[in-house]
Amino acid sequence: MANISSYGACPSVKNILLLDSEGKRVAVKYYSDDWPTNAAKLAFEKSVFTKTQKTNARTEAEIAMFENNIVIYKFIQDLHFFVTSGDDENELILATVLQGFSDAVALLLRNNVDKREALENLDLILLCLDEIVDGGMILETDASVIEGKVAAHSTDAGAPLSEQTLTQALATAREHLTRSLLK
């Protein structure tokens, strides 16, 4: 059977990577069997990072061909965002996926996009990846829609995710408990 994406009907993504400034994993999701083992995935991540680390992809996304794949990437502070797809995919669609991912992460982290904040909110970033791509098929690229869906999945439904951190949520819970005990 022919690859559907080769006809332009359904663009697909092979992986989405979020690496730190040393090329180590922060959050990754693979949607293709091109890298069957964890060692192959780590080798791919290292080689992509090595090839792109000297570029200046801080202001806008850059495009590179790598091992018969298109890699669209962007750097924000000490995080490196990558979207990989086959060489027959449309670069503009992939750039839209990358922009949606990086903007959604910025919304979820309240514009404090760095490794420490990303690791503290890793669950939200992984939910974000799930909302953007499922099985390689692109579902959503609008950052505000992605952030809204991730917020709907969050455990604290009392306040919008963008307005409350875990510490604030605990403080609010403690305050409500104190009030109920003093009544």
C-alpha contacts under 8 A as a table, 3 or more apart, distances in Angstrom:
res1	aa1	res2	aa2	distance
2	A	6	S	7.82
3	N	6	S	5.54
3	N	7	Y	7.55
4	I	7	Y	5.69
4	I	8	G	7.18
4	I	9	A	6.37
4	I	10	C	6.44
5	S	8	G	5.05
5	S	9	A	5.72
5	S	10	C	4.97
5	S	11	P	5.27
5	S	12	S	6.59
5	S	88	D	7.80
5	S	89	E	7.26
6	S	9	A	7.69
6	S	88	D	6.27
6	S	89	E	7.51
7	Y	10	C	7.87
8	G	11	P	6.45
8	G	89	E	7.60
10	C	137	M	7.28
11	P	89	E	6.26
11	P	90	N	7.43
11	P	93	I	7.75
11	P	137	M	6.77
11	P	138	I	7.04
12	S	85	S	6.63
12	S	86	G	7.93
12	S	89	E	7.40
12	S	136	G	5.07
12	S	137	M	4.98
12	S	138	I	6.37
13	V	16	I	7.61
13	V	31	Y	6.86
13	V	83	V	7.16
13	V	84	T	6.05
13	V	85	S	4.73
13	V	86	G	7.55
13	V	94	L	7.76
13	V	133	V	7.57
13	V	136	G	4.73
13	V	137	M	6.50
13	V	138	I	7.15
14	K	30	Y	6.07
14	K	31	Y	4.98
14	K	32	S	5.06
14	K	83	V	7.76
14	K	84	T	5.46
14	K	85	S	4.85
14	K	86	G	7.17
14	K	136	G	5.98
15	N	28	V	7.40
15	N	29	K	5.59
15	N	30	Y	4.30
15	N	31	Y	5.57
15	N	32	S	7.13
15	N	83	V	6.00
15	N	84	T	5.28
15	N	85	S	7.03
15	N	136	G	7.57
16	I	28	V	5.80
16	I	29	K	5.40
16	I	30	Y	6.63
16	I	81	F	7.65
16	I	82	F	5.68
16	I	83	V	4.62
16	I	84	T	6.39
16	I	129	L	7.78
17	L	25	R	7.70
17	L	27	A	6.28
17	L	28	V	4.46
17	L	29	K	6.52
17	L	45	E	7.89
17	L	80	H	7.86
17	L	81	F	5.90
17	L	82	F	4.93
17	L	83	V	6.44
18	L	25	R	6.44
18	L	26	V	5.51
18	L	27	A	5.06
18	L	28	V	5.85
18	L	79	L	6.70
18	L	80	H	5.63
18	L	81	F	4.78
18	L	82	F	6.38
19	L	22	E	7.65
19	L	23	G	5.36
19	L	24	K	5.34
19	L	25	R	4.69
19	L	26	V	5.17
19	L	27	A	6.93
19	L	28	V	7.95
19	L	79	L	5.81
19	L	80	H	5.06
19	L	81	F	6.65
20	D	23	G	5.31
20	D	24	K	5.43
20	D	25	R	6.49
20	D	26	V	6.34
20	D	78	D	5.77
20	D	79	L	4.67
20	D	80	H	5.94
20	D	115	K	6.44
21	S	24	K	7.47
21	S	78	D	4.95
21	S	79	L	5.92
21	S	80	H	6.80
23	G	45	E	7.23
23	G	46	K	6.15
23	G	49	F	5.64
23	G	50	T	7.75
24	K	46	K	7.90
25	R	28	V	6.75
26	V	115	K	7.54
26	V	118	A	7.56
26	V	119	L	6.84
26	V	122	L	7.93
27	A	122	L	7.32
27	A	125	I	7.37
27	A	126	L	6.88
29	K	129	L	7.41
30	Y	33	D	7.99
31	Y	134	D	7.81
31	Y	135	G	5.36
31	Y	136	G	4.89
32	S	35	W	7.25
32	S	136	G	7.10
33	D	36	P	5.31
35	W	38	N	7.60
35	W	40	A	5.32
35	W	41	K	5.46
35	W	44	F	7.98
36	P	40	A	6.68
36	P	41	K	7.54
37	T	40	A	5.18
37	T	41	K	6.40
38	N	41	K	5.02
38	N	42	L	6.15
39	A	42	L	5.12
39	A	43	A	6.08
40	A	43	A	5.06
40	A	44	F	6.14
41	K	44	F	5.11
41	K	45	E	6.20
42	L	45	E	5.07
42	L	46	K	6.12
43	A	46	K	5.12
43	A	47	S	6.14
44	F	47	S	5.20
44	F	48	V	6.06
45	E	48	V	5.23
45	E	49	F	6.01
46	K	49	F	5.14
46	K	50	T	6.05
47	S	50	T	5.04
47	S	51	K	6.10
48	V	51	K	5.18
48	V	52	T	6.18
48	V	66	F	7.52
49	F	52	T	5.27
49	F	53	Q	5.65
50	T	53	Q	5.54
50	T	54	K	7.91
51	K	54	K	7.39
52	T	55	T	5.60
56	N	59	T	7.72
57	A	60	E	5.73
57	A	61	A	5.73
57	A	62	E	5.81
57	A	73	Y	7.06
57	A	74	K	5.01
57	A	75	F	5.59
58	R	61	A	7.46
58	R	74	K	6.01
58	R	75	F	4.89
58	R	76	I	6.05
59	T	74	K	7.90
60	E	74	K	6.50
61	A	72	I	6.48
61	A	73	Y	5.43
61	A	74	K	4.77
61	A	95	A	6.92
61	A	98	L	7.97
61	A	99	Q	7.97
62	E	72	I	5.67
62	E	73	Y	5.43
62	E	74	K	6.45
63	I	70	I	6.99
63	I	71	V	5.78
63	I	72	I	4.58
63	I	73	Y	6.55
63	I	91	E	7.80
64	A	70	I	5.92
64	A	71	V	5.20
64	A	72	I	6.47
65	M	68	N	6.47
65	M	69	N	5.61
65	M	70	I	4.77
65	M	71	V	6.10
65	M	87	D	7.57
66	F	69	N	5.12
66	F	70	I	6.29
66	F	71	V	6.75
68	N	86	G	6.72
68	N	87	D	5.70
69	N	84	T	6.50
69	N	85	S	5.57
69	N	86	G	4.63
69	N	87	D	4.79
70	I	84	T	5.65
70	I	85	S	5.32
70	I	86	G	5.89
70	I	87	D	5.26
70	I	89	E	7.72
70	I	91	E	7.54
71	V	82	F	6.59
71	V	83	V	5.72
71	V	84	T	4.52
71	V	85	S	6.66
72	I	82	F	5.72
72	I	83	V	5.26
72	I	84	T	6.47
72	I	91	E	7.67
72	I	94	L	6.80
72	I	95	A	6.26
72	I	98	L	7.14
73	Y	80	H	7.17
73	Y	81	F	5.46
73	Y	82	F	4.38
73	Y	83	V	6.40
73	Y	98	L	7.21
74	K	80	H	6.02
74	K	81	F	5.25
74	K	82	F	6.71
74	K	98	L	7.83
75	F	78	D	7.22
75	F	79	L	5.81
75	F	80	H	4.49
75	F	81	F	6.05
76	I	79	L	5.35
76	I	80	H	6.45
76	I	81	F	7.84
76	I	113	V	6.88
76	I	114	D	7.58
77	Q	113	V	6.86
77	Q	114	D	6.06
78	D	114	D	5.70
78	D	115	K	6.26
79	L	113	V	7.60
79	L	114	D	6.15
79	L	115	K	6.20
81	F	98	L	7.26
81	F	102	S	7.03
82	F	98	L	6.98
83	V	94	L	6.79
83	V	95	A	7.99
83	V	97	V	7.52
83	V	98	L	6.08
84	T	94	L	7.90
85	S	89	E	6.60
85	S	94	L	7.72
86	G	89	E	5.79
89	E	94	L	7.81
90	N	93	I	5.55
90	N	94	L	6.57
91	E	94	L	5.05
91	E	95	A	6.02
92	L	95	A	4.95
92	L	96	T	6.18
93	I	96	T	5.02
93	I	97	V	6.37
94	L	97	V	5.00
94	L	98	L	6.25
95	A	98	L	5.02
95	A	99	Q	6.05
96	T	99	Q	5.03
96	T	100	G	6.01
96	T	141	T	6.35
97	V	100	G	5.10
97	V	101	F	6.13
97	V	132	I	7.48
97	V	138	I	7.72
97	V	140	E	7.82
97	V	141	T	5.32
98	L	101	F	5.10
98	L	102	S	6.11
99	Q	102	S	5.24
99	Q	103	D	5.88
99	Q	141	T	7.62
99	Q	143	A	7.99
100	G	103	D	5.25
100	G	104	A	5.91
100	G	132	I	7.99
100	G	140	E	7.94
100	G	141	T	4.65
100	G	142	D	5.45
100	G	143	A	4.77
101	F	104	A	5.18
101	F	105	V	6.16
101	F	128	C	7.37
101	F	129	L	7.39
101	F	132	I	7.28
101	F	141	T	7.22
101	F	143	A	6.74
102	S	105	V	5.16
102	S	106	A	6.20
103	D	106	A	4.95
103	D	107	L	6.21
103	D	143	A	5.51
104	A	107	L	5.02
104	A	108	L	6.08
104	A	128	C	7.29
104	A	142	D	7.97
104	A	143	A	4.38
104	A	144	S	6.58
104	A	146	I	6.32
104	A	147	E	5.63
105	V	108	L	5.03
105	V	109	L	5.98
105	V	113	V	7.35
105	V	125	I	6.53
105	V	128	C	7.55
105	V	147	E	7.97
106	A	109	L	5.17
106	A	110	R	5.82
106	A	111	N	4.58
106	A	112	N	6.75
106	A	113	V	5.80
107	L	110	R	4.95
107	L	111	N	5.96
107	L	143	A	7.70
107	L	144	S	7.66
107	L	147	E	6.77
107	L	162	S	6.89
108	L	111	N	7.67
108	L	124	L	7.32
108	L	125	I	7.98
108	L	147	E	6.37
108	L	161	L	7.29
108	L	162	S	6.05
109	L	112	N	5.43
109	L	113	V	6.12
109	L	117	E	6.85
109	L	118	A	7.24
109	L	121	N	7.57
109	L	162	S	7.71
110	R	113	V	7.70
110	R	162	S	6.47
112	N	117	E	6.96
113	V	117	E	6.62
113	V	118	A	6.86
114	D	117	E	5.53
114	D	118	A	6.05
115	K	118	A	4.99
115	K	119	L	6.08
116	R	119	L	5.27
116	R	120	E	6.26
117	E	120	E	5.08
117	E	121	N	6.25
118	A	121	N	5.13
118	A	122	L	5.67
118	A	125	I	7.36
119	L	122	L	4.88
121	N	124	L	5.47
121	N	125	I	6.59
122	L	125	I	5.04
122	L	126	L	6.16
123	D	126	L	5.21
123	D	127	L	6.22
124	L	127	L	5.05
124	L	128	C	6.05
124	L	150	V	6.64
124	L	154	S	7.87
125	I	128	C	4.82
125	I	129	L	6.31
126	L	129	L	5.06
126	L	130	D	6.35
127	L	130	D	4.98
127	L	131	E	6.28
127	L	150	V	6.04
128	C	131	E	5.15
128	C	132	I	6.35
128	C	146	I	6.43
128	C	147	E	7.21
128	C	150	V	6.15
129	L	132	I	5.20
129	L	133	V	6.25
130	D	133	V	5.67
130	D	134	D	6.08
131	E	134	D	7.27
131	E	139	L	6.78
131	E	140	E	6.65
131	E	146	I	6.21
131	E	149	K	7.35
131	E	150	V	7.54
132	I	138	I	6.08
132	I	139	L	5.29
132	I	140	E	4.83
132	I	141	T	6.28
132	I	146	I	7.05
133	V	136	G	5.81
133	V	137	M	5.45
133	V	138	I	4.56
133	V	139	L	5.36
133	V	140	E	7.17
134	D	137	M	5.35
134	D	138	I	6.65
134	D	139	L	6.84
138	I	141	T	7.76
140	E	145	V	7.75
140	E	146	I	6.92
141	T	146	I	7.37
142	D	145	V	5.43
142	D	146	I	6.25
143	A	146	I	5.04
143	A	147	E	6.03
144	S	147	E	5.04
144	S	148	G	6.07
145	V	148	G	5.02
145	V	149	K	6.24
146	I	149	K	5.20
146	I	150	V	6.21
147	E	150	V	5.12
147	E	151	A	6.03
148	G	151	A	5.01
148	G	152	A	6.21
149	K	152	A	5.02
149	K	153	H	6.48
150	V	153	H	5.12
150	V	154	S	6.36
151	A	154	S	5.07
151	A	157	A	7.88
151	A	160	P	6.60
151	A	161	L	5.25
151	A	162	S	7.90
152	A	157	A	7.01
154	S	157	A	6.72
154	S	161	L	7.45
156	D	159	A	6.73
156	D	161	L	7.72
156	D	169	A	7.73
157	A	160	P	7.13
159	A	163	E	6.86
159	A	164	Q	6.69
160	P	163	E	5.48
160	P	164	Q	6.69
161	L	164	Q	5.43
161	L	165	T	7.29
162	S	165	T	7.85
164	Q	168	Q	5.79
164	Q	169	A	6.28
165	T	168	Q	5.08
165	T	169	A	6.11
166	L	169	A	4.98
166	L	170	L	6.18
167	T	170	L	5.16
167	T	171	A	6.14
168	Q	171	A	4.98
168	Q	172	T	6.08
169	A	172	T	5.08
169	A	173	A	6.18
170	L	173	A	5.03
170	L	174	R	6.06
171	A	174	R	5.06
171	A	175	E	6.09
172	T	175	E	5.04
172	T	176	H	6.23
173	A	176	H	5.15
173	A	177	L	6.14
174	R	177	L	5.07
174	R	178	T	6.11
175	E	178	T	5.10
175	E	179	R	6.23
176	H	179	R	5.14
176	H	180	S	6.21
177	L	180	S	5.16
177	L	181	L	6.24
178	T	181	L	5.18
178	T	182	L	6.23
179	R	182	L	5.20
179	R	183	K	6.42
180	S	183	K	5.50
